Amino acid sequence: MITELKAIKSIFFTLRRTISDTINYMLYFIKNDNKNIGIIILSSGRSGSTLLEGLLSQNDNIKSQDEILHARNKSYIPYNKIISKMKQKNYSHILFKINSFQLVEVQGIKNPKNFLEKLPRMNFIYIKRNPLEQALSNIVAYKRRKYVVNVNDNNEKEKVFTNMEEIMYWFRRVQYHHAFEKYLLNDIDYIYVDYDLELKNSKFHQKVTNKINDYLGISKHSVQIPTKKAIKNYNETFYDWESIKEKLSQNKETAEYLEFID
């Protein structure tokens, strides 16, 4: 009975969000005075999109709408949801985060590539991270139930257990998402951000932010670090890390990515 009530509640709120989104969507076109430009950060989970969002949203011209297609924002017409958030006073650019898996697995969009291509006045930023470190970050976030570590948070956390089976599951899932993202962005103009080279070290944050501002054609701004690394030291994060690392070095799929692990 409780499960059925939760399902009914979920349907009700999804329907209510859909109706609200559709009304705002219609107003967007009826008024026809919107000059806002959209920005989508496309990525897969644990690739640095929240960090990049935090850096970009420090610009007074940019209004962030966070993960627009997150499960908590589920809508029967997700296209309308994005358009309905495009009109914002006092901002020239509206920023959205989209994790690639959300398009199909969460929102149930049948043709996700066509969905992205039809979004009006949209700029795309694609951020990618090496798949092994991204897999490990997913494991830590999932087990600690902590997906964002803000600069003022206490970063002292208990160690977590993992094994090769779990790591390979997440590793292959990340690789699948990377291939899917490559398909989605084919024939779409975008700017690429390499997490390992441009975001992992905070000394490059200003440089990558300037690069994106130039791409968007908006004024540069000084940035402050909005988040901290969830993993600072692998020996302090995982039990028996040296043994795991040895197994990763002997695995043909993961060995080449160990150079990114520090």
Beta strands, then each sheet from edge to edge (+ up, - down):
strand 1: 37-43
strand 2: 62-67
strand 3: 93-99
strand 4: 122-128
strand 5: 191-194
sheet 1: 2+ 3+ 1+ 4+ 5+
end
